[in-house]
């Protein structure tokens, strides 16, 4: 290890070793101590990192996740590993097999979903398969043939069950569904969640991360768990959730990701001769949700906003969600340039005191910014990866490479942390985080 960190070759070797160490056989734990099971969007990013090591193993990862798909098309946010304890809420708390008609019978899962980044993972797997031999290409092709209907069904469920008013924005019923669990985006919506009789619980996360400044508070957790109770009372029914949940927000970031994912999956479908009707639906959803994102934006800055369905108010916190249009496109050129300047400027990546020029989860000048607390300020490597990938896809090669280079400098300490303090670069959250290692492996190629 040099004075400035591990070399790229050393870093890639350590990342590969980490993923192998976190491999449970047919799934990869998100992190061995704090997150010992499979998380939905983690699994997609893990597949991105596995693909350069083994296309075959990357396929197994997504196969395992898709095997837990619900009958209605939802991909649950957690697939629980058999015989593995140490995480709350576990299967008994969710009770989906007892309550939800659509839950899979052979596996334990949670009852909510997460951002739909899976088509991006499929694309990366296919990209790597093209560079390999015929057998590997065959494995990837067979996977796509086998799982194409499931992937389309997943997108169809999001387009219909989670946009029942056809606003072109995904509605979430729990902040966990955003992947950005305690983002200040949700503060006002959570403030209107009044917990009833929440059954007693013990937080496993506080036994792993003992620094309370890095994790959500107990007051927040009571609200999280009350929302689970509300879902259980609704038996996880899509129609009932829409009318009964005390938390309901239209998430502009997830909506932008969904728009991009629909376009990516449609392109895959065209290249692999999938049904024209599926491709047509995917393009239609991509357009609808792109327009839904743009409809939320500030006319001058281009910054996007979430919408609190229950209060009928726009959410204007300065977080990464503002930059949703940079993922999905659709802004007028001048407005898009303004939004890119905001992304690059001192309110985000360009803050003069940042250790690395990378996007924090919340703006450092925002009232709600907390540099060490989960989604309220720290830099998340996997989100940097998503923006770098999206910028490359949109033809912004220099911007994409700049994010990649800064992120690799950040990761060169070899901790593969869940997130990092933006001013000092201190690794925070869980160490040995699988999707951080996966991001590094994709960047190093």
C-alpha positions in Angstrom: 0.0 0.0 0.0 1.4 3.4 -1.0 1.2 6.6 1.0 -1.9 7.6 -1.1 -3.6 4.2 -0.9 -3.8 0.9 -2.8 -2.8 0.8 -6.5 -5.6 0.1 -9.0 -4.4 -3.5 -9.3 -4.3 -4.0 -5.6 -7.7 -2.3 -5.2 -9.3 -4.6 -7.8 -7.9 -7.7 -6.1 -9.2 -6.6 -2.7 -12.6 -5.8 -4.2 -12.8 -9.2 -5.8 -11.7 -10.9 -2.6 -14.4 -9.0 -0.7 -17.2 -10.1 -3.0 -16.0 -13.7 -2.8 -16.0 -13.4 1.0 -19.5 -12.0 1.1 -20.8 -14.8 -1.3 -23.4 -17.0 0.4 -23.6 -19.4 -2.5 -26.4 -18.1 -4.7 -26.6 -14.6 -3.2 -24.2 -12.0 -1.9 -24.8 -10.4 1.4 -24.9 -6.7 1.2 -22.4 -6.5 4.0 -21.5 -9.4 6.3 -22.3 -7.8 9.7 -24.9 -5.0 9.2 -26.7 -6.4 6.1 -26.3 -10.2 6.1 -29.0 -10.8 3.5 -29.7 -9.9 -0.2 -31.0 -6.4 -0.9 -32.7 -5.7 -4.2 -30.8 -2.8 -5.6 -27.6 -3.9 -3.9 -27.9 -7.2 -5.8 -28.2 -5.4 -9.1 -25.0 -3.4 -8.4 -23.3 -6.5 -7.1 -24.1 -8.2 -10.4 -22.4 -5.2 -12.2 -19.2 -5.9 -10.2 -19.4 -9.7 -10.5 -19.8 -9.5 -14.3 -16.1 -8.7 -15.1 -15.1 -11.5 -12.7 -17.7 -14.1 -13.8 -20.7 -13.6 -16.0 -22.0 -16.9 -14.8 -21.9 -15.8 -11.1 -23.5 -12.5 -12.0 -26.4 -14.3 -13.6 -26.8 -16.5 -10.5 -27.1 -13.3 -8.4 -30.0 -11.9 -10.5 -31.6 -15.3 -10.9 -31.8 -15.6 -7.1 -33.3 -12.2 -6.7 -35.9 -12.8 -9.5 -36.8 -16.1 -8.0 -38.2 -14.1 -5.1 -40.4 -11.9 -7.3 -44.0 -11.6 -6.1 -46.9 -12.8 -8.0 -48.0 -9.2 -8.8 -44.5 -8.5 -10.3 -42.9 -6.7 -7.4 -39.3 -7.4 -6.6 -39.0 -7.2 -2.8 -36.3 -5.1 -1.2 -34.9 -7.9 0.9 -34.6 -11.7 0.2 -33.6 -13.3 3.5 -30.9 -15.9 3.5 -31.9 -19.1 5.1 -30.5 -19.7 8.6 -28.9 -16.2 8.9 -30.0 -14.0 11.8 -28.7 -10.6 13.0 -31.0 -8.2 11.1 -34.2 -6.4 12.1 -36.9 -6.4 10.8 -36.6 -10.0 9.9 -39.2 -12.3 8.2 -41.4 -12.7 11.2 -41.9 -9.0 11.5 -42.8 -8.6 7.8 -45.1 -11.7 8.0 -45.6 -11.5 4.2 -46.1 -15.3 3.8 -49.0 -15.1 6.2 -50.6 -11.9 5.0 -49.8 -11.2 1.3 -51.5 -13.1 -1.4 -48.8 -12.4 -3.9 -45.7 -13.2 -1.7 -43.6 -16.2 -2.9 -44.3 -19.4 -1.0 -40.8 -20.8 -0.9 -38.7 -17.8 0.2 -38.8 -15.2 3.0 -38.9 -11.6 1.8 -39.8 -8.1 3.0 -43.0 -6.5 1.8 -41.7 -3.4 0.1 -39.6 -2.6 -3.0 -36.4 -0.6 -4.0 -35.2 1.4 -7.0 -35.4 -0.5 -10.3 -31.8 -0.5 -11.4 -31.8 -4.1 -12.5 -32.0 -3.5 -16.3 -28.7 -1.6 -16.0 -27.2 -4.7 -14.4 -28.5 -6.9 -17.2 -27.0 -4.6 -19.7 -23.6 -4.7 -18.0 -23.8 -8.5 -17.9 -24.5 -8.7 -21.6 -21.7 -6.2 -22.3 -19.2 -8.5 -20.6 -20.6 -11.6 -22.1 -20.0 -10.3 -25.6 -16.2 -10.2 -24.9 -16.2 -13.8 -23.7 -16.4 -17.2 -25.3 -19.5 -18.8 -26.8 -20.4 -20.7 -23.6 -20.5 -17.5 -21.6 -22.5 -15.7 -24.2 -24.9 -18.6 -24.2 -25.3 -18.4 -20.4 -26.1 -14.7 -20.7 -28.5 -15.2 -23.6 -30.3 -18.1 -21.9 -30.7 -16.0 -18.8 -32.2 -13.1 -20.8 -34.6 -15.5 -22.5 -35.7 -17.1 -19.2 -36.0 -13.9 -17.3 -37.3 -11.4 -19.9 -41.0 -11.9 -18.9 -40.1 -11.4 -15.2 -38.2 -8.2 -16.0 -41.1 -6.8 -18.0 -43.6 -7.9 -15.4 -41.5 -6.0 -12.8 -41.6 -2.8 -14.9 -45.3 -3.2 -15.6 -46.0 -3.5 -11.9 -44.1 -0.2 -11.2 -45.9 1.6 -14.1 -49.3 0.6 -13.0 -49.4 -0.3 -9.2 -47.1 2.6 -8.2 -48.5 5.2 -10.6 -52.2 4.7 -10.3 -52.9 8.3 -11.1 -50.6 8.2 -14.2 -48.5 11.2 -13.1 -45.4 9.6 -14.5 -43.9 9.3 -11.0 -43.4 6.3 -8.7 -45.3 6.5 -5.4 -43.5 5.1 -2.4 -45.2 4.0 0.9 -42.0 3.8 3.0 -38.9 5.9 2.8 -36.9 2.6 2.7 -38.3 2.1 -0.8 -36.3 5.0 -2.1 -33.1 3.4 -1.0 -32.3 6.7 0.7 -33.9 5.7 4.0 -33.6 8.7 6.2 -33.0 11.4 3.6 -34.3 14.9 4.7 -36.5 14.5 1.6 -38.8 12.5 3.8 -38.8 14.6 7.0 -42.1 16.4 6.5 -43.8 13.2 5.3 -42.5 11.2 8.2 -43.6 14.0 10.6 -47.2 13.2 9.7 -46.8 9.5 10.5 -48.2 9.0 14.0 -47.1 5.6 15.4 -49.8 3.6 17.0 -49.2 0.4 19.0 -45.8 -0.6 17.6 -44.8 -4.1 18.9 -41.5 -4.0 20.9 -38.3 -4.4 18.9 -34.6 -4.4 19.2 -32.5 -2.6 16.7 -29.7 -4.9 15.4 -28.1 -2.0 13.5 -27.1 -0.2 16.7 -25.1 -3.3 17.8 -22.9 -3.1 14.7 -22.7 0.7 14.2 -22.3 2.0 17.8 -21.8 5.6 16.8 -25.3 7.0 16.9 -24.4 10.0 14.7 -24.2 7.6 11.7 -27.7 6.0 12.0 -31.3 7.1 12.1 -32.8 7.9 15.5 -35.1 5.7 17.6 -37.9 8.2 16.9 -37.4 7.7 13.2 -37.4 3.9 13.7 -40.7 4.0 15.5 -42.2 5.6 12.4 -40.5 3.1 10.1 -41.9 0.2 12.0 -45.4 1.7 12.2 -45.5 1.9 8.5 -44.7 -1.8 8.4 -47.6 -2.4 10.7 -49.9 -0.3 8.4 -48.8 -2.4 5.4 -49.6 -5.6 7.4 -53.0 -4.3 8.2 -53.5 -3.7 4.5 -52.2 -7.2 3.7 -49.7 -5.6 1.3 -52.5 -5.1 -1.2 -51.6 -2.5 -3.9 -55.0 -0.9 -4.0 -55.3 -0.8 -0.2 -51.8 0.7 0.3 -52.7 3.5 -2.0 -55.6 4.6 0.1 -54.6 3.7 3.6 -50.8 4.4 4.1 -50.0 7.5 6.1 -46.8 7.9 4.1 -47.1 8.3 0.4 -44.7 10.3 -1.8 -44.0 10.5 -5.5 -40.2 9.9 -5.6 -38.6 11.9 -8.5 -35.3 10.1 -8.2 -36.8 6.6 -8.4 -39.0 7.8 -11.2 -35.9 9.0 -13.2 -34.2 5.6 -12.6 -37.3 3.8 -13.8 -37.4 5.9 -17.0 -33.8 5.1 -17.7 -34.3 1.4 -16.9 -37.2 1.2 -19.2 -35.2 2.6 -22.1 -32.2 0.3 -21.3 -34.5 -2.8 -21.2 -36.3 -1.7 -24.4 -32.9 -1.4 -26.2 -31.9 -4.9 -24.9 -35.3 -6.2 -26.2 -34.7 -4.7 -29.6 -31.2 -6.1 -29.8 -32.3 -9.6 -28.8 -35.6 -9.8 -30.8 -38.0 -9.7 -27.8 -41.7 -9.2 -28.3 -42.5 -5.9 -30.0 -45.4 -5.3 -27.6 -43.0 -5.4 -24.6 -40.5 -3.0 -26.2 -43.3 -0.7 -27.1 -44.6 -0.7 -23.5 -41.2 -0.1 -22.2 -40.6 2.9 -24.5 -44.0 4.3 -23.5 -43.2 4.0 -19.8 -39.7 5.6 -20.3 -41.4 8.6 -22.0 -44.1 8.9 -19.4 -41.8 8.9 -16.4 -39.3 11.2 -18.1 -42.1 13.7 -18.6 -43.3 13.1 -15.0 -39.8 14.0 -13.7 -39.5 17.1 -15.9 -43.0 18.3 -14.7 -41.5 18.7 -11.2 -38.5 20.8 -12.1 -37.7 24.4 -11.5 -38.0 26.3 -14.8 -34.7 28.1 -14.3 -32.4 25.7 -12.3 -33.8 22.5 -13.6 -33.9 21.1 -10.0 -36.5 18.3 -9.5 -38.8 17.9 -6.6 -40.6 15.0 -4.8 -44.3 15.3 -4.1 -45.9 14.5 -0.7 -49.2 12.9 -1.7 -50.8 13.1 1.7 -50.1 16.8 2.4 -50.4 17.8 -1.3 -47.1 19.7 -1.1 -43.9 19.7 -3.1 -40.7 18.7 -1.3 -37.8 21.1 -2.0 -34.9 19.8 0.1 -31.5 20.1 -1.4 -30.5 16.5 -1.9 -29.3 14.3 -4.8 -32.9 13.9 -5.9 -32.7 17.4 -7.4 -30.5 16.0 -10.1 -32.9 13.3 -11.3 -33.3 14.9 -14.7 -29.6 14.4 -15.3 -30.2 10.7 -15.2 -33.4 10.5 -17.4 -32.9 13.6 -19.7 -35.6 15.8 -21.1 -34.7 19.2 -19.9 -34.2 22.1 -22.3 -30.5 22.5 -23.0 -30.0 25.8 -21.2 -31.8 24.5 -18.1 -29.8 21.3 -18.2 -26.6 23.3 -18.2 -27.8 25.3 -15.2 -28.5 22.0 -13.3 -25.1 20.7 -14.2 -23.5 23.9 -12.9 -25.4 23.3 -9.6 -24.1 19.7 -9.5 -20.5 20.8 -10.1 -20.7 23.9 -7.9 -20.1 24.6 -4.2 -23.6 23.5 -3.1 -22.6 19.9 -4.1 -19.5 18.4 -5.7 -17.5 21.6 -5.8 -17.7 22.6 -2.2 -14.2 24.0 -1.5 -13.7 22.0 1.7 -14.6 18.6 0.4 -11.9 15.9 0.4 -13.1 14.6 -3.0 -15.2 16.3 -5.7 -18.1 13.9 -5.4 -21.8 14.4 -4.8 -22.9 14.3 -1.2 -26.4 12.8 -0.4 -27.5 16.2 0.9 -26.1 19.7 0.1 -23.6 20.9 2.6 -25.3 24.3 2.7 -28.7 22.8 3.5 -30.2 23.2 6.9 -30.7 19.5 7.2 -27.1 18.5 6.3 -25.3 16.2 8.7 -21.9 15.1 7.4 -21.9 11.7 9.2 -25.5 10.5 9.2 -26.4 8.0 6.5 -28.4 9.8 3.7 -28.2 13.2 5.3 -24.8 14.2 4.0 -22.2 11.5 3.4 -21.0 10.5 -0.1 -22.2 7.1 -1.3 -19.9 5.4 -3.8 -22.7 3.5 -5.4 -24.6 6.8 -6.2 -21.4 8.2 -7.7 -21.3 5.1 -9.9 -24.9 5.6 -11.0 -24.2 9.2 -12.0 -20.9 8.3 -13.7 -22.6 5.6 -15.6 -25.6 7.8 -16.6 -23.2 10.6 -17.7 -21.3 8.2 -19.9 -24.5 6.9 -21.4 -25.6 10.5 -22.2 -22.3 11.2 -24.0 -20.8 13.3 -21.2 -17.6 11.3 -21.2 -15.3 13.8 -19.5 -17.8 14.3 -16.6 -18.2 10.5 -16.3 -14.4 10.0 -16.1 -14.0 12.8 -13.6 -16.4 11.2 -11.2 -14.8 7.8 -11.7 -11.3 9.1 -11.0 -12.4 11.0 -7.8 -14.3 8.0 -6.6 -11.4 5.7 -7.1 -9.2 8.1 -5.1 -11.8 8.0 -2.3 -11.9 4.2 -2.5 -8.2 3.7 -2.5 -8.1 3.3 1.3 -9.4 -0.2 0.7 -12.2 -0.1 3.3 -15.0 -0.3 0.8 -17.2 1.6 3.2 -20.9 2.0 2.8 -20.5 5.8 2.7 -17.8 8.5 3.4 -17.7 11.7 5.4 -17.4 14.4 2.6 -15.0 16.8 4.4 -12.5 14.3 5.8 -13.0 11.3 3.6 -13.5 9.1 6.7 -15.1 5.8 5.9 -18.5 5.4 7.7 -21.3 2.9 8.1 -20.6 -0.7 7.4 -17.2 -1.7 6.0 -16.8 -4.5 3.4 -19.9 -3.2 1.6 -20.5 -5.4 -1.4 -21.9 -2.7 -3.7 -19.0 -0.4 -3.0 -16.6 -3.1 -4.0 -18.7 -3.8 -7.1 -18.6 -0.2 -8.2 -14.8 -0.2 -7.9 -14.6 -3.4 -10.0 -16.7 -1.9 -12.7 -14.7 1.3 -12.8 -11.4 -0.7 -13.0 -12.9 -2.9 -15.6 
